[in-house]
Amino acid sequence: MNLAATDFASLLCSRLCHDLLSPVGALNNGLELLADEHDPEMRQRCLELLGESARASANKLKFFRLAFGAAGGFGETVDTREAKAAIEGLFVDHARLQIGWMVEAPVLPKQVIKVLLNLALIAGDALVRGGALDIGAEESERGIEIVVRAEGQRIVLDRELHAALEGGEDAAVTPRSAAAHLAHALVAQGGGQLVVSQPDAPVLMFGASFPPQ
């Protein structure tokens, strides 16, 4: 990936803004409706919709703070419960998506958490009709290994995302592929490896390994 840091930061911001546009727009529309609505039942419904949009916005911000941001308040390690809560909050409205969490370590390095979150984001988005999203991480004397597995009726992983995860030099860098490029860059910086299942595989698998620090 040959891209200036400022340009890449702009792409990450574009992705964040794109994902926040819907819930924040719903908040704005709900407030406009509430201002003109006098029926008690309709006002109550507007308030419920406002609450749902506010929670969705907060969940996305919490996730992207950990996945894309500095998350400075967490130090060099992040409580894995925070990562689990961020993933569950991001996909809370996906009724057809079942999340399996297989991470026993109480904390993991910030860099590892960012890779885990970005891979979970990509795999979850690939399950367009829902399914099972399993996330695991194991720490041992060999280092840290991450596995993200997505299985469902229909899995769609764009070619540009697959190429970005593999670190292809000609992989397009777009707001949509920014998370994939970030995951690959963080693994490379940590001296690790990132592997991706073949595009025609029935199950989508991501694996990342980091050597002992």
ABEGO torsion letter per residue (X at the ends): XBBBAAAAAAAAAAAAAAAAAAAAAAAAAAAAAAAABABAAAAAAAAAAAAAAAAAAAAAAAAAAAAABAGAAAEABBBAAAAAAAAAAAAAABAABBBBBBBABABBBAAAAAAAAAAAAAAAAABAAEEBBBBBBBBBAAEBBBBBBBBBABBBBBAAAAAAAAGBAABBBBAAAAAAAAAAAAAAAAGBBBBBBBAABABBBBBBBBBBX
